Structures are given as structure tokens and as C-alpha cells.
């Protein structure tokens, strides 16, 4: 039996599986965090634009010249 060449087993060890799972979870968590940050920035940009448009409309209304008849 010692003369036979031993191949590595086809199935991976439990530690390797757990390590791969942990890495996969970390990657998933990181990508989720990036998506949340992107959505947050988009929402902030939308609010800022909305406020600017509102302020611009108010300024335009204030700057109108009203003629008393």
C-alpha cells in the first residue's frame, strides 16, 4: 500500500468550507454596504436639488417687480 500514490481527496475539508463561506459572506456584506452608500448619496443629491429648485423659485418670485395700479 505504501507504493501507491495517494491523491488528494475530492471533497474539501470543513475548515476550508467555513473559510470560503466566511469570505463569501464578507464580500456580500461589503457589496451591500457599497450599495447602501450609493443609495444614500443619491437620496442626498435628490434632496439638495429639490431644495435648490425651491429656493430658486422663491428668489424668482421675490425678485418680480410688482407695479401698483
N, CA, C and O of each residue as an XYZ file, in Angstrom:
276
protein
N       0.810     -1.208      0.000
C       0.000      0.000      0.000
C       0.848      1.264      0.000
O       0.419      2.290     -0.528
N       1.997      1.212      0.560
C       2.824      2.404      0.624
C       3.357      2.784     -0.752
O       3.777      3.924     -0.953
N       3.348      1.859     -1.695
C       3.852      2.146     -3.030
C       2.818      2.915     -3.863
O       3.164      3.525     -4.875
N       1.555      2.883     -3.437
C       0.521      3.585     -4.193
C       0.640      5.097     -3.987
O       0.950      5.568     -2.893
N       0.391      5.830     -5.043
C       0.413      7.277     -4.958
C      -0.939      7.740     -4.426
O      -1.988      7.423     -4.986
N      -0.889      8.475     -3.362
C      -2.148      8.946     -2.769
C      -2.512     10.313     -3.375
O      -1.714     11.250     -3.385
N      -3.722     10.380     -3.865
C      -4.238     11.645     -4.387
C      -4.950     12.403     -3.276
O      -5.353     11.828     -2.265
N      -5.092     13.688     -3.486
C      -5.846     14.476     -2.525
C      -7.320     14.085     -2.630
O      -7.790     13.747     -3.716
N      -8.030     14.126     -1.555
C      -9.444     13.790     -1.615
C     -10.219     14.824     -2.438
O      -9.847     15.997     -2.491
N     -11.291     14.374     -3.072
C     -12.075     15.269     -3.905
C     -12.860     16.270     -3.067
O     -13.080     17.410     -3.476
N     -13.267     15.830     -1.910
C     -14.040     16.749     -1.064
C     -13.078     17.595     -0.228
O     -12.040     17.116      0.230
N     -13.449     18.864     -0.042
C     -12.586     19.752      0.726
C     -12.874     19.613      2.216
O     -13.918     19.097      2.615
N     -11.961     20.065      3.004
C     -12.111     19.923      4.447
C     -13.131     20.932      4.983
O     -13.475     21.902      4.309
N     -13.598     20.688      6.183
C     -14.602     21.529      6.822
C     -14.067     22.952      7.039
O     -14.791     23.929      6.849
N     -12.808     23.054      7.433
C     -12.216     24.366      7.671
C     -12.183     25.199      6.383
O     -12.476     26.394      6.393
N     -11.820     24.541      5.280
C     -11.779     25.250      4.008
C     -13.174     25.728      3.615
O     -13.342     26.844      3.123
N     -14.168     24.873      3.838
C     -15.540     25.251      3.511
C     -15.978     26.446      4.342
O     -16.585     27.385      3.826
N     -15.669     26.403      5.622
C     -16.072     27.503      6.507
C     -15.343     28.803      6.148
O     -15.925     29.886      6.206
N     -14.078     28.685      5.782
C     -13.306     29.853      5.397
C     -13.870     30.454      4.107
O     -14.004     31.672      3.989
N     -14.194     29.599      3.150
C     -14.771     30.075      1.888
C     -16.117     30.742      2.138
O     -16.429     31.776      1.548
N     -16.902     30.147      3.011
C     -18.216     30.716      3.332
C     -18.060     32.080      3.999
O     -18.794     33.020      3.693
N     -17.102     32.177      4.909
C     -16.864     33.437      5.608
C     -16.425     34.533      4.627
O     -16.890     35.670      4.710
N     -15.535     34.185      3.711
C     -15.076     35.153      2.718
C     -16.234     35.599      1.822
O     -16.369     36.778      1.494
N     -17.051     34.643      1.442
C     -18.208     34.952      0.601
C     -19.165     35.900      1.333
O     -19.678     36.851      0.743
N     -19.397     35.636      2.603
C     -20.264     36.500      3.407
C     -19.684     37.903      3.540
O     -20.415     38.891      3.476
N     -18.358     37.988      3.725
C     -17.710     39.293      3.830
C     -17.856     40.089      2.533
O     -18.126     41.290      2.559
N     -17.677     39.419      1.418
C     -17.810     40.082      0.118
C     -19.246     40.565     -0.074
O     -19.481     41.679     -0.542
N     -20.190     39.721      0.289
C     -21.603     40.084      0.158
C     -21.936     41.289      1.043
O     -22.641     42.205      0.621
N     -21.423     41.274      2.260
C     -21.662     42.370      3.202
C     -21.048     43.671      2.672
O     -21.663     44.733      2.764
N     -19.848     43.583      2.123
C     -19.171     44.761      1.595
C     -19.938     45.337      0.403
O     -20.109     46.552      0.300
N     -20.398     44.464     -0.494
C     -21.138     44.953     -1.662
C     -22.459     45.578     -1.225
O     -22.895     46.569     -1.811
N     -23.096     45.017     -0.211
C     -24.333     45.595      0.313
C     -24.070     46.978      0.906
O     -24.858     47.905      0.716
N     -22.971     47.104      1.616
C     -22.592     48.392      2.205
C     -22.365     49.433      1.105
O     -22.797     50.579      1.233
N     -21.690     49.032      0.032
C     -21.450     49.952     -1.075
C     -22.762     50.400     -1.717
O     -22.935     51.574     -2.043
N     -23.682     49.453     -1.893
C     -24.976     49.790     -2.479
C     -25.741     50.771     -1.597
O     -26.359     51.713     -2.094
N     -25.695     50.544     -0.289
C     -26.395     51.430      0.641
C     -25.801     52.836      0.603
O     -26.534     53.825      0.616
N     -24.475     52.923      0.556
C     -23.823     54.225      0.482
C     -24.210     54.957     -0.801
O     -24.477     56.159     -0.787
N     -24.234     54.218     -1.903
C     -24.586     54.814     -3.181
C     -26.028     55.324     -3.151
O     -26.311     56.421     -3.631
N     -26.935     54.528     -2.587
C     -28.336     54.939     -2.496
C     -28.482     56.167     -1.603
O     -29.266     57.070     -1.897
N     -27.725     56.193     -0.516
C     -27.767     57.331      0.411
C     -27.296     58.603     -0.284
O     -27.921     59.655     -0.149
N     -26.196     58.511     -1.027
C     -25.674     59.670     -1.748
C     -26.678     60.155     -2.794
O     -26.868     61.357     -2.979
N     -27.312     59.208     -3.469
C     -28.297     59.567     -4.491
C     -29.478     60.305     -3.856
O     -29.958     61.302     -4.395
N     -29.938     59.807     -2.710
C     -31.051     60.437     -1.998
C     -30.672     61.845     -1.527
O     -31.471     62.773     -1.647
N     -29.460     62.006     -0.993
C     -28.999     63.321     -0.560
C     -28.918     64.295     -1.734
O     -29.286     65.463     -1.608
N     -28.437     63.806     -2.866
C     -28.332     64.643     -4.053
C     -29.720     65.078     -4.520
O     -29.918     66.228     -4.913
N     -30.669     64.159     -4.476
C     -32.038     64.463     -4.890
C     -32.650     65.534     -3.981
O     -33.288     66.470     -4.461
N     -32.449     65.389     -2.658
C     -32.981     66.371     -1.702
C     -32.348     67.740     -1.912
O     -33.033     68.762     -1.884
N     -31.036     67.752     -2.121
C     -30.329     69.013     -2.325
C     -30.850     69.712     -3.582
O     -31.054     70.926     -3.588
N     -31.062     68.936     -4.638
C     -31.583     69.501     -5.894
C     -32.986     70.064     -5.678
O     -33.310     71.148     -6.163
N     -33.803     69.329     -4.955
C     -35.172     69.767     -4.672
C     -35.161     71.095     -3.902
O     -35.915     72.015     -4.216
N     -34.291     71.172     -2.892
C     -34.179     72.406     -2.103
C     -33.699     73.570     -2.961
O     -34.200     74.687     -2.835
N     -32.735     73.309     -3.828
C     -32.229     74.366     -4.703
C     -33.317     74.883     -5.633
O     -33.441     76.091     -5.835
N     -34.107     73.974     -6.202
C     -35.184     74.389     -7.094
C     -36.222     75.215     -6.333
O     -36.732     76.210     -6.848
N     -36.525     74.799     -5.117
C     -37.489     75.515     -4.284
C     -36.971     76.922     -3.972
O     -37.702     77.905     -4.095
N     -35.707     77.003     -3.569
C     -35.108     78.290     -3.233
C     -35.060     79.193     -4.470
O     -35.309     80.395     -4.380
N     -34.742     78.612     -5.605
C     -34.677     79.383     -6.845
C     -36.051     79.959     -7.199
O     -36.159     81.112     -7.616
N     -37.094     79.148     -7.029
C     -38.450     79.607     -7.314
C     -38.841     80.746     -6.366
O     -39.453     81.725     -6.792
N     -38.492     80.619     -5.090
C     -38.793     81.681     -4.120
C     -38.056     82.968     -4.477
O     -38.633     84.055     -4.439
N     -36.784     82.836     -4.822
C     -35.996     84.020     -5.193
C     -36.559     84.690     -6.442
O     -36.588     85.917     -6.543
N     -37.005     83.875     -7.385
C     -37.578     84.419     -8.609
C     -38.871     85.177     -8.289
O     -39.127     86.244     -8.847
N     -39.674     84.620     -7.393
C     -40.931     85.247     -7.006
C     -40.659     86.558     -6.257
O     -41.368     87.548     -6.443
N     -39.618     86.552     -5.403
C     -39.266     87.765     -4.654
C     -38.756     88.869     -5.571
O     -39.010     90.051     -5.341
N     -38.044     88.474     -6.599
C     -37.409     89.474     -7.467
C     -38.352     90.035     -8.515
O     -37.974     90.938     -9.261
N     -39.574     89.520     -8.588
C     -40.529     90.064     -9.561
C     -40.869     91.493     -9.187
O     -41.030     91.828     -8.014
N     -40.973     92.305    -10.182
C     -41.311     93.701     -9.940
C     -42.836     93.816     -9.987
O     -43.480     93.472    -10.978
N     -43.377     94.303     -8.895
C     -44.825     94.450     -8.804
C     -45.153     95.926     -8.993
O     -44.579     96.805     -8.350
N     -46.087     96.161     -9.891
C     -46.464     97.536    -10.172
C     -47.822     97.805     -9.527
O     -48.797     97.101     -9.791
N     -47.872     98.813     -8.694
C     -49.108     99.163     -8.004
C     -49.952     99.994     -8.944
O     -49.495    100.990     -9.503
N     -51.208     99.563     -9.110
C     -52.108    100.275    -10.025
C     -53.034    101.141     -9.219
O     -53.880    101.833     -9.784
